[in-house]
Amino acid sequence: MKSAILLLSLFLGMITAIPVGAQVGYSSPQGFEGVNIGAGLAIGLAAIGAGVAVGMAAAAGIGVLTERRDMFGTVLIFVAIGEGIVVYGLVFAVLMLFAHV
């Protein structure tokens, strides 16, 4: 119980220590303050999509590898393609935060 209270107080202390201006990466006209939310959604949704893709590809790949061991390279490529989705989300998030459009 004491550790939960300590963690909660540390979390609330970190939230209140963040200045309000630090939430927006740059001074932007009205209507563009949600760029941080957009960047977070880009990474978060891309990670969820990649998790689903890798989960399905890995499950199917394990089924293939039980019957044909020589298909390991092909299965590895399909799993890696699913993981590449997160890279796209990260690139879009960086562009949103640092483009200064």
Summary of the structure (lengths in Angstrom):
residues: 101
radius of gyration: 20.5
end to end distance: 47.5
largest distance: 59.0
contacts: 228
relative contact order: 0.13
helix: 82%
strand: 0%
